[in-house]
């Protein structure tokens, strides 16, 4: 029993460090996008980043339950430090914004281990595919939010579906690709389960 409690304390400590690292990476990539001019190339904004990688890696290491918890904490942190009220301002619009733009969008990253397990013994492939999958699920959540909540920001005459696709896709698709690439690099160097190079 004491061993399990100690393991849980270590896992929770790792989770706190994971959330902090994700947030620091987010700030770093916002800065990097600005100084390199990458941010200016995105049609309506957004940040190309791999800040979600620590949470996905933590999910592979400690399982989806801990991973989802870390994703939930990170989503709450995102809301506290940079939340924008949707244009409609109604209670249901605010609720949808919280659910789609934050709770679902960031918490889903922590479920990566569930998708990785579908690949059985092909662990590295599973880790890579799962990182891309949860990134795409995040895109879908933000895409529908863009259509339902933020469509009024679309340029005059532009279809709101196309606007949301361009806005969210311009940075989330590259993010998904980068997540897959960096997941392979990181997991080969440090197997989540053993913290030794993956054989």
N, C-alpha and C positions, 0 to 999 in steps of 0.2 A: 504493500500500500504506500509506504514511504517513497519507494522507488518511482511509482506512478506519479505521485504528487511532485516529486523533484523533476521528473521528465516534463510534466505539464508546466511547471514554473519556468524551466529552460525554454520550452516551446513558446510560452507567452512572452518571454524576454526577447527571443528571436523575432517574434511577431512585431513587437514594439520597434525593434531596430529596423525591421523590414519596412514598416510604414514610414519611419523617419528617412530611410534611404530613398524610398520612392519619392518622397516629397522633395528631398534635396536634389535628386536627379531631375525632377520636373522643373525646378527653379533653374538648374544648370542648363537644361536644354532650351528653356525659354530665352535665357541669356545668349546661348550659342546660336539659336535661330535668328536672334536680332542682330548680333554682330557679323554673322556670315551672310546675312541678307536672305536666308532661306525663308524666313517669315514673310518677307515682302513678296515672295513668289507665290504664296498661297492666296487664292482668289479672295477669300473673305475672312481669313484668320486661321487660328489653330496652331498647334505646335507639333513638329515631328520629334518624337521622343521614344525612349525605351524605359520610361519611368515605371511602367507596369511590370517590368521583368522581375524585380525583387519579389513582388507579391506572388507571381506565378511560380517562381522558384521555391518560395516558402511553401506554397501549396504542394508542390512535388515532394518537398522534404518532410512536411508534417501532416499532409493529408488535407482534404477539401474542407473539413470542419474548421480547422485552424486558419486555412487560407481564406475562406469566406469571412471569417471573423476579422482578419487583417484587412480584407477588401472593404468591409463595412466601416471599419474605423477610418480607413483612408478616405472613403466617400464622405463621411461626416466631417473630416478635416478639410476636404475640398470645399464643402458647403460653408463652413465657418470662415474660411479665408478668401473666398472668391465667388460668392453666390450672387446670381443676377435674377431679378424678378422678371417673369415672362411678361410680354406686352399686355396680354389680356388682364392680368392682375386679379382674376377671380380665384376663389378658393380651390376649384377643381384644376385650374391651370397651374397654380402653385404646387398642388399635390402631384400632378403629373410631372412637373419639372423636377421635383425632389426625387420621384421614382425613376424617371427615364434618364435624366441628366446626371444623377448622382448615385442613388442607391443601387439601381440595376447596373448602370454603366460601369461602375468601379468594383462593386461587390462580385460581379460575375468573373472577374479576373482571378479571384481566389478559388474558383471552382475548377481551375485548370487540371488538377489531379484527377478529377472524375473523367475527363476526356482522355487524359493520358493512359488511364487504365484500360481503355478500350483496345489498345494496341498490344496488350499482354506483355510478352517478353521483349518486344521491340521497343525498349524503353526510350531510347534517344529519339526515335521517330515519333513516339507517342508524345514526348515532351514538346517537340517542335510543332507537331500538328495541333496539340492542345493550346499552345501559346497563340498560334494563329487563329484558332477557332474562337477562343474567348475574346480576342481582339476584334474579330468580326461580329461577334454577338454584341459587343460594346458599340460597334458602328451601327448595327441595326437599331439598338435602343436610341442612340443619339439621332439617327436618321428620322425615326418616327417622331421624336421630339421636335426636330426641325420642321417637319411638315405640320404638325398639330399646333405647336406652341410658338414657333419663331418664324412662321411663313411671312409675317408682315414685314420682315427685314429683307425679303427678296427684292431685287431691283425691279422697277416697274416693267411689267410685261413678261417677266420670267415666271415660269411654272414653279410652284412651291416645291414639288417633288424633285425637280431638276436642281433647284437652289439648294435643297437639303443634301442631295447627292453630291453636288460639287463642293459644298462647304465642308461636310463631314468626310467625304471620301478623299478629298485632296490631301488630308493629313493622316486620316485613320488607316487608309490602305497602305501607305508607306510604313506607318507604325506597325501594322500587322506583319509585314514582310520583315522589318527589322527585328521584331519580337522573335520570329522564327529563326532568323540567322543568329542572333545573339543568344538565344536559348541553346542552340546546338554548341556554340563556342563555350558558353559558360558550363553547360552540363557535361561536356567532354572533359573540361578542365577540372571541374568539381562535381562529381556525382551527387545529386541532392541527398541521397540516402546515406552515403558513406563519407562525403566530403573528400574523396580521393578521386584521381583521374578515372574516368569511365573507361572500362576495357571493351 
